[in-house]
Amino acid sequence: MNLNFTGFHKILKKHDRWLPNPCKAFYLTRLHDQSWVRGDYSDVIVSMSRAYAALRQDEKVEEKEAEAQDFVRSTRKYWVSLEDITRVTGIVLQHLPVFLQKEDLAGQSDSQLVNSVYCDNYAMELYHGRLDKTPGAIALRFRWYGTGLPKKVFVERKTHRESWCGDISVKERFMVDEDQVIPMLEGQYDIQAELKKMKARGVSNDMIRDWKQLATEICSAISNKQLRPVMRTQYMRTAF
């Protein structure tokens, strides 16, 4: 990719040196918009993913957004050189399909923008607890996906537990409307009103119980620990 771009650049430079009509600036601007210059191979990766999925005869699973969700945390992390990301992605594609969010199903993106706002207090209590891996230490964040203003935001709590004690770390989350984030931070989130809405939608008693417990605990943590937004992160993520 870099050699091709350099080649075009030199050809255009010589053109402008020897001919009366300069065109380097015109074409270089358009070159920067090309996917092979930007390193954007999303359409190729998505097509390969669908092809491999068809060969494996993968079953299509419909994503269901629960009122509250929890995830057992078991992770392995690896450093990958920037120039090897596409190669690693191609290898993973042979075993797992690219996971596309609903807004991408039309389909030309293998990745999505992840936005997170982390909460903590002036003593940075949550940060130091996670850094020291204190049993029961939590991280609390508001997360949404994609560009632009979100309509829905995930409220997430990650809890660290020591595996050698037989416990497992877990991530729990539930979803709120964007306009409910500020009231939650200010201690004005109406849990009872949300419970009525869930009952009206016919949500199961077990899910309502789990949601109420998680929402109550998170709201209590925000109030008791005086948590406020302290850091925002953005990155592109490819999931399988």
C-alpha positions as protocol buffer text, in pm:
chain_id: "A"
residue {
  index: 1
  type: MET
  ca { x: 0 y: 0 z: 0 }
}
residue {
  index: 2
  type: ASN
  ca { x: 272 y: 252 z: 98 }
}
residue {
  index: 3
  type: LEU
  ca { x: 479 y: 165 z: -211 }
}
residue {
  index: 4
  type: ASN
  ca { x: 181 y: 215 z: -439 }
}
residue {
  index: 5
  type: PHE
  ca { x: 101 y: 552 z: -284 }
}
residue {
  index: 6
  type: THR
  ca { x: 464 y: 660 z: -306 }
}
residue {
  index: 7
  type: GLY
  ca { x: 470 y: 556 z: -672 }
}
residue {
  index: 8
  type: PHE
  ca { x: 163 y: 764 z: -754 }
}
residue {
  index: 9
  type: HIS
  ca { x: 308 y: 1058 z: -561 }
}
residue {
  index: 10
  type: LYS
  ca { x: 635 y: 1052 z: -759 }
}
residue {
  index: 11
  type: ILE
  ca { x: 460 y: 1019 z: -1093 }
}
residue {
  index: 12
  type: LEU
  ca { x: 237 y: 1318 z: -1016 }
}
residue {
  index: 13
  type: LYS
  ca { x: 533 y: 1519 z: -891 }
}
residue {
  index: 14
  type: LYS
  ca { x: 723 y: 1462 z: -1214 }
}
residue {
  index: 15
  type: HIS
  ca { x: 413 y: 1542 z: -1415 }
}
residue {
  index: 16
  type: ASP
  ca { x: 383 y: 1884 z: -1248 }
}
residue {
  index: 17
  type: ARG
  ca { x: 754 y: 1952 z: -1295 }
}
residue {
  index: 18
  type: TRP
  ca { x: 759 y: 1891 z: -1671 }
}
residue {
  index: 19
  type: LEU
  ca { x: 407 y: 1979 z: -1789 }
}
residue {
  index: 20
  type: PRO
  ca { x: 225 y: 2314 z: -1772 }
}
residue {
  index: 21
  type: ASN
  ca { x: -100 y: 2185 z: -1615 }
}
residue {
  index: 22
  type: PRO
  ca { x: -42 y: 2081 z: -1249 }
}
residue {
  index: 23
  type: CYS
  ca { x: -259 y: 1799 z: -1118 }
}
residue {
  index: 24
  type: LYS
  ca { x: -76 y: 1653 z: -815 }
}
residue {
  index: 25
  type: ALA
  ca { x: -291 y: 1822 z: -551 }
}
residue {
  index: 26
  type: PHE
  ca { x: -611 y: 1721 z: -731 }
}
residue {
  index: 27
  type: TYR
  ca { x: -528 y: 1351 z: -751 }
}
residue {
  index: 28
  type: LEU
  ca { x: -356 y: 1320 z: -412 }
}
residue {
  index: 29
  type: THR
  ca { x: -671 y: 1448 z: -242 }
}
residue {
  index: 30
  type: ARG
  ca { x: -870 y: 1172 z: -408 }
}
residue {
  index: 31
  type: LEU
  ca { x: -604 y: 912 z: -335 }
}
residue {
  index: 32
  type: HIS
  ca { x: -641 y: 977 z: 37 }
}
residue {
  index: 33
  type: ASP
  ca { x: -1009 y: 886 z: 8 }
}
residue {
  index: 34
  type: GLN
  ca { x: -936 y: 544 z: -144 }
}
residue {
  index: 35
  type: SER
  ca { x: -991 y: 241 z: 80 }
}
residue {
  index: 36
  type: TRP
  ca { x: -656 y: 86 z: -17 }
}
residue {
  index: 37
  type: VAL
  ca { x: -479 y: 400 z: 105 }
}
residue {
  index: 38
  type: ARG
  ca { x: -679 y: 428 z: 427 }
}
residue {
  index: 39
  type: GLY
  ca { x: -636 y: 57 z: 495 }
}
residue {
  index: 40
  type: ASP
  ca { x: -1013 y: 8 z: 501 }
}
residue {
  index: 41
  type: TYR
  ca { x: -1102 y: -339 z: 377 }
}
residue {
  index: 42
  type: SER
  ca { x: -1436 y: -366 z: 558 }
}
residue {
  index: 43
  type: ASP
  ca { x: -1635 y: -473 z: 253 }
}
residue {
  index: 44
  type: VAL
  ca { x: -1381 y: -746 z: 174 }
}
residue {
  index: 45
  type: ILE
  ca { x: -1376 y: -873 z: 533 }
}
residue {
  index: 46
  type: VAL
  ca { x: -1755 y: -882 z: 557 }
}
residue {
  index: 47
  type: SER
  ca { x: -1781 y: -1069 z: 225 }
}
residue {
  index: 48
  type: MET
  ca { x: -1518 y: -1320 z: 339 }
}
residue {
  index: 49
  type: SER
  ca { x: -1700 y: -1365 z: 669 }
}
residue {
  index: 50
  type: ARG
  ca { x: -2026 y: -1443 z: 492 }
}
residue {
  index: 51
  type: ALA
  ca { x: -1852 y: -1686 z: 257 }
}
residue {
  index: 52
  type: TYR
  ca { x: -1684 y: -1876 z: 542 }
}
residue {
  index: 53
  type: ALA
  ca { x: -2011 y: -1878 z: 739 }
}
residue {
  index: 54
  type: ALA
  ca { x: -2191 y: -2030 z: 439 }
}
residue {
  index: 55
  type: LEU
  ca { x: -1924 y: -2297 z: 401 }
}
residue {
  index: 56
  type: ARG
  ca { x: -1949 y: -2380 z: 773 }
}
residue {
  index: 57
  type: GLN
  ca { x: -2331 y: -2369 z: 750 }
}
residue {
  index: 58
  type: ASP
  ca { x: -2346 y: -2146 z: 1057 }
}
residue {
  index: 59
  type: GLU
  ca { x: -2682 y: -2104 z: 1222 }
}
residue {
  index: 60
  type: LYS
  ca { x: -2817 y: -1752 z: 1228 }
}
residue {
  index: 61
  type: VAL
  ca { x: -2885 y: -1639 z: 1583 }
}
residue {
  index: 62
  type: GLU
  ca { x: -3108 y: -1341 z: 1646 }
}
residue {
  index: 63
  type: GLU
  ca { x: -2965 y: -1097 z: 1897 }
}
residue {
  index: 64
  type: LYS
  ca { x: -3200 y: -1029 z: 2189 }
}
residue {
  index: 65
  type: GLU
  ca { x: -3154 y: -723 z: 2404 }
}
residue {
  index: 66
  type: ALA
  ca { x: -3246 y: -822 z: 2758 }
}
residue {
  index: 67
  type: GLU
  ca { x: -3345 y: -572 z: 3024 }
}
residue {
  index: 68
  type: ALA
  ca { x: -3037 y: -674 z: 3223 }
}
residue {
  index: 69
  type: GLN
  ca { x: -2743 y: -882 z: 3111 }
}
residue {
  index: 70
  type: ASP
  ca { x: -2441 y: -1030 z: 3281 }
}
residue {
  index: 71
  type: PHE
  ca { x: -2129 y: -1182 z: 3134 }
}
residue {
  index: 72
  type: VAL
  ca { x: -1877 y: -1416 z: 3293 }
}
residue {
  index: 73
  type: ARG
  ca { x: -1536 y: -1261 z: 3236 }
}
residue {
  index: 74
  type: SER
  ca { x: -1269 y: -1496 z: 3108 }
}
residue {
  index: 75
  type: THR
  ca { x: -1019 y: -1310 z: 2890 }
}
residue {
  index: 76
  type: ARG
  ca { x: -694 y: -1364 z: 2706 }
}
residue {
  index: 77
  type: LYS
  ca { x: -525 y: -1060 z: 2557 }
}
residue {
  index: 78
  type: TYR
  ca { x: -251 y: -1045 z: 2294 }
}
residue {
  index: 79
  type: TRP
  ca { x: -47 y: -767 z: 2140 }
}
residue {
  index: 80
  type: VAL
  ca { x: -77 y: -759 z: 1760 }
}
residue {
  index: 81
  type: SER
  ca { x: 138 y: -539 z: 1539 }
}
residue {
  index: 82
  type: LEU
  ca { x: -62 y: -287 z: 1339 }
}
residue {
  index: 83
  type: GLU
  ca { x: 48 y: -433 z: 1007 }
}
residue {
  index: 84
  type: ASP
  ca { x: -72 y: -781 z: 1116 }
}
residue {
  index: 85
  type: ILE
  ca { x: -427 y: -689 z: 1215 }
}
residue {
  index: 86
  type: THR
  ca { x: -580 y: -771 z: 876 }
}
residue {
  index: 87
  type: ARG
  ca { x: -393 y: -1101 z: 866 }
}
residue {
  index: 88
  type: VAL
  ca { x: -511 y: -1200 z: 1214 }
}
residue {
  index: 89
  type: THR
  ca { x: -866 y: -1100 z: 1123 }
}
residue {
  index: 90
  type: GLY
  ca { x: -850 y: -1322 z: 816 }
}
residue {
  index: 91
  type: ILE
  ca { x: -740 y: -1619 z: 1027 }
}
residue {
  index: 92
  type: VAL
  ca { x: -1017 y: -1569 z: 1283 }
}
residue {
  index: 93
  type: LEU
  ca { x: -1274 y: -1539 z: 1002 }
}
residue {
  index: 94
  type: GLN
  ca { x: -1207 y: -1900 z: 911 }
}
residue {
  index: 95
  type: HIS
  ca { x: -1354 y: -2003 z: 1245 }
}
residue {
  index: 96
  type: LEU
  ca { x: -1594 y: -1728 z: 1353 }
}
residue {
  index: 97
  type: PRO
  ca { x: -1808 y: -1480 z: 1157 }
}
residue {
  index: 98
  type: VAL
  ca { x: -1777 y: -1105 z: 1203 }
}
residue {
  index: 99
  type: PHE
  ca { x: -2041 y: -977 z: 1443 }
}
residue {
  index: 100
  type: LEU
  ca { x: -2230 y: -685 z: 1290 }
}
residue {
  index: 101
  type: GLN
  ca { x: -2443 y: -446 z: 1491 }
}
residue {
  index: 102
  type: LYS
  ca { x: -2796 y: -375 z: 1368 }
}
residue {
  index: 103
  type: GLU
  ca { x: -2699 y: -49 z: 1205 }
}
residue {
  index: 104
  type: ASP
  ca { x: -2436 y: -234 z: 1002 }
}
residue {
  index: 105
  type: LEU
  ca { x: -2653 y: -513 z: 866 }
}
residue {
  index: 106
  type: ALA
  ca { x: -2685 y: -334 z: 535 }
}
residue {
  index: 107
  type: GLY
  ca { x: -2348 y: -403 z: 559 }
}
residue {
  index: 108
  type: GLN
  ca { x: -2026 y: -270 z: 477 }
}
residue {
  index: 109
  type: SER
  ca { x: -1847 y: -245 z: 808 }
}
residue {
  index: 110
  type: ASP
  ca { x: -1659 y: -509 z: 1003 }
}
residue {
  index: 111
  type: SER
  ca { x: -1606 y: -276 z: 1300 }
}
residue {
  index: 112
  type: GLN
  ca { x: -1793 y: -25 z: 1508 }
}
residue {
  index: 113
  type: LEU
  ca { x: -1717 y: 281 z: 1714 }
}
residue {
  index: 114
  type: VAL
  ca { x: -1732 y: 213 z: 2089 }
}
residue {
  index: 115
  type: ASN
  ca { x: -1785 y: 509 z: 2321 }
}
residue {
  index: 116
  type: SER
  ca { x: -1735 y: 474 z: 2697 }
}
residue {
  index: 117
  type: VAL
  ca { x: -1760 y: 724 z: 2982 }
}
residue {
  index: 118
  type: TYR
  ca { x: -1601 y: 596 z: 3305 }
}
residue {
  index: 119
  type: CYS
  ca { x: -1714 y: 719 z: 3645 }
}
residue {
  index: 120
  type: ASP
  ca { x: -1507 y: 768 z: 3959 }
}
residue {
  index: 121
  type: ASN
  ca { x: -1471 y: 1008 z: 4252 }
}
residue {
  index: 122
  type: TYR
  ca { x: -1206 y: 1263 z: 4344 }
}
residue {
  index: 123
  type: ALA
  ca { x: -1005 y: 997 z: 4530 }
}
residue {
  index: 124
  type: MET
  ca { x: -1005 y: 777 z: 4216 }
}
residue {
  index: 125
  type: GLU
  ca { x: -1134 y: 495 z: 4434 }
}
residue {
  index: 126
  type: LEU
  ca { x: -1261 y: 275 z: 4152 }
}
residue {
  index: 127
  type: TYR
  ca { x: -946 y: 321 z: 3945 }
}
residue {
  index: 128
  type: HIS
  ca { x: -711 y: 223 z: 4228 }
}
residue {
  index: 129
  type: GLY
  ca { x: -933 y: -69 z: 4325 }
}
residue {
  index: 130
  type: ARG
  ca { x: -917 y: -213 z: 3975 }
}
residue {
  index: 131
  type: LEU
  ca { x: -547 y: -134 z: 3942 }
}
residue {
  index: 132
  type: ASP
  ca { x: -468 y: -319 z: 4267 }
}
residue {
  index: 133
  type: LYS
  ca { x: -715 y: -596 z: 4174 }
}
residue {
  index: 134
  type: THR
  ca { x: -888 y: -564 z: 4508 }
}
residue {
  index: 135
  type: PRO
  ca { x: -1151 y: -841 z: 4547 }
}
residue {
  index: 136
  type: GLY
  ca { x: -1491 y: -692 z: 4473 }
}
residue {
  index: 137
  type: ALA
  ca { x: -1346 y: -382 z: 4305 }
}
residue {
  index: 138
  type: ILE
  ca { x: -1582 y: -238 z: 4046 }
}
residue {
  index: 139
  type: ALA
  ca { x: -1560 y: -30 z: 3731 }
}
residue {
  index: 140
  type: LEU
  ca { x: -1868 y: 168 z: 3632 }
}
residue {
  index: 141
  type: ARG
  ca { x: -1922 y: 315 z: 3288 }
}
residue {
  index: 142
  type: PHE
  ca { x: -2182 y: 435 z: 3041 }
}
residue {
  index: 143
  type: ARG
  ca { x: -2135 y: 287 z: 2695 }
}
residue {
  index: 144
  type: TRP
  ca { x: -2292 y: 339 z: 2355 }
}
residue {
  index: 145
  type: TYR
  ca { x: -2208 y: 236 z: 2001 }
}
residue {
  index: 146
  type: GLY
  ca { x: -2173 y: 417 z: 1673 }
}
residue {
  index: 147
  type: THR
  ca { x: -2139 y: 783 z: 1579 }
}
residue {
  index: 148
  type: GLY
  ca { x: -2374 y: 1067 z: 1657 }
}
residue {
  index: 149
  type: LEU
  ca { x: -2598 y: 1113 z: 1958 }
}
residue {
  index: 150
  type: PRO
  ca { x: -2713 y: 783 z: 2111 }
}
residue {
  index: 151
  type: LYS
  ca { x: -3075 y: 697 z: 2181 }
}
residue {
  index: 152
  type: LYS
  ca { x: -2989 y: 411 z: 2416 }
}
residue {
  index: 153
  type: VAL
  ca { x: -2699 y: 383 z: 2659 }
}
residue {
  index: 154
  type: PHE
  ca { x: -2571 y: 77 z: 2845 }
}
residue {
  index: 155
  type: VAL
  ca { x: -2499 y: 121 z: 3216 }
}
residue {
  index: 156
  type: GLU
  ca { x: -2223 y: -132 z: 3291 }
}
residue {
  index: 157
  type: ARG
  ca { x: -2062 y: -255 z: 3610 }
}
residue {
  index: 158
  type: LYS
  ca { x: -1755 y: -478 z: 3602 }
}
residue {
  index: 159
  type: THR
  ca { x: -1667 y: -657 z: 3925 }
}
residue {
  index: 160
  type: HIS
  ca { x: -1326 y: -813 z: 3988 }
}
residue {
  index: 161
  type: ARG
  ca { x: -1309 y: -1140 z: 4179 }
}
residue {
  index: 162
  type: GLU
  ca { x: -1010 y: -1364 z: 4237 }
}
residue {
  index: 163
  type: SER
  ca { x: -1027 y: -1682 z: 4031 }
}
residue {
  index: 164
  type: TRP
  ca { x: -803 y: -1874 z: 4272 }
}
residue {
  index: 165
  type: CYS
  ca { x: -1075 y: -1832 z: 4536 }
}
residue {
  index: 166
  type: GLY
  ca { x: -1323 y: -2006 z: 4308 }
}
residue {
  index: 167
  type: ASP
  ca { x: -1500 y: -1681 z: 4215 }
}
residue {
  index: 168
  type: ILE
  ca { x: -1543 y: -1539 z: 3867 }
}
residue {
  index: 169
  type: SER
  ca { x: -1528 y: -1181 z: 3746 }
}
residue {
  index: 170
  type: VAL
  ca { x: -1847 y: -1059 z: 3587 }
}
residue {
  index: 171
  type: LYS
  ca { x: -1980 y: -772 z: 3377 }
}
residue {
  index: 172
  type: GLU
  ca { x: -2339 y: -670 z: 3436 }
}
residue {
  index: 173
  type: ARG
  ca { x: -2536 y: -414 z: 3242 }
}
residue {
  index: 174
  type: PHE
  ca { x: -2876 y: -276 z: 3159 }
}
residue {
  index: 175
  type: MET
  ca { x: -2998 y: -24 z: 2907 }
}
residue {
  index: 176
  type: VAL
  ca { x: -3150 y: 320 z: 2963 }
}
residue {
  index: 177
  type: ASP
  ca { x: -3269 y: 603 z: 2741 }
}
residue {
  index: 178
  type: GLU
  ca { x: -3003 y: 866 z: 2678 }
}
residue {
  index: 179
  type: ASP
  ca { x: -3204 y: 1132 z: 2861 }
}
residue {
  index: 180
  type: GLN
  ca { x: -3199 y: 922 z: 3178 }
}
residue {
  index: 181
  type: VAL
  ca { x: -2819 y: 929 z: 3217 }
}
residue {
  index: 182
  type: ILE
  ca { x: -2801 y: 1271 z: 3382 }
}
residue {
  index: 183
  type: PRO
  ca { x: -3087 y: 1197 z: 3626 }
}
residue {
  index: 184
  type: MET
  ca { x: -2908 y: 875 z: 3723 }
}
residue {
  index: 185
  type: LEU
  ca { x: -2585 y: 1063 z: 3792 }
}
residue {
  index: 186
  type: GLU
  ca { x: -2778 y: 1319 z: 3997 }
}
residue {
  index: 187
  type: GLY
  ca { x: -2960 y: 1056 z: 4204 }
}
residue {
  index: 188
  type: GLN
  ca { x: -3298 y: 1120 z: 4040 }
}
residue {
  index: 189
  type: TYR
  ca { x: -3339 y: 801 z: 3835 }
}
residue {
  index: 190
  type: ASP
  ca { x: -3692 y: 666 z: 3894 }
}
residue {
  index: 191
  type: ILE
  ca { x: -3651 y: 290 z: 3937 }
}
residue {
  index: 192
  type: GLN
  ca { x: -4017 y: 237 z: 4026 }
}
residue {
  index: 193
  type: ALA
  ca { x: -4135 y: 402 z: 3705 }
}
residue {
  index: 194
  type: GLU
  ca { x: -3907 y: 176 z: 3501 }
}
residue {
  index: 195
  type: LEU
  ca { x: -4037 y: -129 z: 3687 }
}
residue {
  index: 196
  type: LYS
  ca { x: -4394 y: -37 z: 3590 }
}
residue {
  index: 197
  type: LYS
  ca { x: -4292 y: -8 z: 3224 }
}
residue {
  index: 198
  type: MET
  ca { x: -4125 y: -349 z: 3235 }
}
residue {
  index: 199
  type: LYS
  ca { x: -4432 y: -511 z: 3391 }
}
residue {
  index: 200
  type: ALA
  ca { x: -4650 y: -349 z: 3125 }
}
residue {
  index: 201
  type: ARG
  ca { x: -4429 y: -502 z: 2854 }
}
residue {
  index: 202
  type: GLY
  ca { x: -4473 y: -846 z: 3011 }
}
residue {
  index: 203
  type: VAL
  ca { x: -4112 y: -889 z: 3125 }
}
residue {
  index: 204
  type: SER
  ca { x: -4066 y: -1200 z: 3341 }
}
residue {
  index: 205
  type: ASN
  ca { x: -4053 y: -1166 z: 3719 }
}
residue {
  index: 206
  type: ASP
  ca { x: -3702 y: -1312 z: 3729 }
}
residue {
  index: 207
  type: MET
  ca { x: -3570 y: -1051 z: 3485 }
}
residue {
  index: 208
  type: ILE
  ca { x: -3747 y: -774 z: 3673 }
}
residue {
  index: 209
  type: ARG
  ca { x: -3596 y: -892 z: 4002 }
}
residue {
  index: 210
  type: ASP
  ca { x: -3245 y: -906 z: 3855 }
}
residue {
  index: 211
  type: TRP
  ca { x: -3283 y: -565 z: 3689 }
}
residue {
  index: 212
  type: LYS
  ca { x: -3412 y: -402 z: 4006 }
}
residue {
  index: 213
  type: GLN
  ca { x: -3123 y: -539 z: 4213 }
}
residue {
  index: 214
  type: LEU
  ca { x: -2858 y: -426 z: 3963 }
}
residue {
  index: 215
  type: ALA
  ca { x: -3013 y: -83 z: 3903 }
}
residue {
  index: 216
  type: THR
  ca { x: -3050 y: -24 z: 4279 }
}
residue {
  index: 217
  type: GLU
  ca { x: -2692 y: -126 z: 4350 }
}
residue {
  index: 218
  type: ILE
  ca { x: -2552 y: 94 z: 4071 }
}
residue {
  index: 219
  type: CYS
  ca { x: -2758 y: 396 z: 4175 }
}
residue {
  index: 220
  type: SER
  ca { x: -2649 y: 344 z: 4537 }
}
residue {
  index: 221
  type: ALA
  ca { x: -2283 y: 322 z: 4432 }
}
residue {
  index: 222
  type: ILE
  ca { x: -2312 y: 645 z: 4231 }
}
residue {
  index: 223
  type: SER
  ca { x: -2465 y: 825 z: 4528 }
}
residue {
  index: 224
  type: ASN
  ca { x: -2261 y: 675 z: 4815 }
}
residue {
  index: 225
  type: LYS
  ca { x: -1924 y: 695 z: 4641 }
}
residue {
  index: 226
  type: GLN
  ca { x: -2006 y: 1033 z: 4480 }
}
residue {
  index: 227
  type: LEU
  ca { x: -1920 y: 904 z: 4134 }
}
residue {
  index: 228
  type: ARG
  ca { x: -1893 y: 1142 z: 3841 }
}
residue {
  index: 229
  type: PRO
  ca { x: -1777 y: 1109 z: 3478 }
}
residue {
  index: 230
  type: VAL
  ca { x: -1398 y: 1134 z: 3473 }
}
residue {
  index: 231
  type: MET
  ca { x: -1281 y: 987 z: 3141 }
}
residue {
  index: 232
  type: ARG
  ca { x: -1416 y: 915 z: 2795 }
}
residue {
  index: 233
  type: THR
  ca { x: -1268 y: 666 z: 2550 }
}
residue {
  index: 234
  type: GLN
  ca { x: -1341 y: 595 z: 2184 }
}
residue {
  index: 235
  type: TYR
  ca { x: -1209 y: 315 z: 1967 }
}
residue {
  index: 236
  type: MET
  ca { x: -1298 y: 98 z: 1672 }
}
residue {
  index: 237
  type: ARG
  ca { x: -1372 y: -265 z: 1759 }
}
residue {
  index: 238
  type: THR
  ca { x: -1415 y: -577 z: 1551 }
}
residue {
  index: 239
  type: ALA
  ca { x: -1603 y: -857 z: 1725 }
}
residue {
  index: 240
  type: PHE
  ca { x: -1664 y: -1215 z: 1612 }
}
